């Protein structure tokens, strides 16, 4: 069994490698995605890769936002939304924590939120809040909160929902971020059924009558109902559902992230969200070494990982 440090390291590498793996396949329909054995950082010859100017092994906005959150947490010793917002603005404008300082693939809702922040809006109120503003841009970055957090489940869920509001203010996105964090914590702790435990915990924290509970039971994870299969889209609920599906059917890290890419559409984010969970499950040593060594931007990653592991030991 992997150690806790190997799981934490696996979670962070798992997110970034899943993101980088999905980048060249983004926006393609499932039928256009290569067979699993042909999926790699470098797509097979003849494949019409997305983001053609981006070198293989490069994480996208998903990874950069996750590292912005991690760096903010480590620097401040707490979730500081204003600091997080400033770091996200610096990512967009200056390439902060982007590989080679190059920013690409910016989500519509994220761009709107960062423009609001740039104009002086409070971070807690910056994220668009309509029902149509439920992209997966807050979900994709939230895993480092779990890796860093020492608070109880109530505080973890509350912080997960708060960090969503910086770019995605609707309650549905907030709930997905909280459920994902509870799920990841249960995986890290070795629970027998981490998904079921996460849902049960959320329902205790937010009883019937709370808006968050209504969102959970109506739109995110309906009780006693079979959920439709995930489709790999950018809708936050579908992204969470797709990630869970890939984790449930994959037999190892590689199988999980390739299943995520095979869904097509928002391949980088689906693979990042699923890959973070798979990295926690299997540990960093089970992530293929060819991907770990070929991941670009490690000069940005490793100092933050070292600080995170020191924090975890403390």
Secondary structure, DSSP 8 states (H G I E B T S, - for coil): ---HHHHHHHHHHHHHHHHHHHHTTTT--GGGS--GGG-SSS--TT---SSTTS-TT---HHHHHHHHHHHHHHHHSS--HHHHHHHHHHHHHH-TTSGGG------HHHHHHHHHHHTT--GGGTSB-STT--BSTTGGGTHHHHHH--S-HHHHHHHHHHHHTTTB-SHHHHHHHHHHHHHHHHHHTT-TTHHHHHHHHHHHHS-TTSHHHHHIIIII--TTS--------SBHHHHHHHHHHHHHH-SSHHHHHHHHHHT-SSHHHHHHHHHHHHHHHH-GGGS-HHHHHH-S-HHHHHHHHHHHHHHHH-
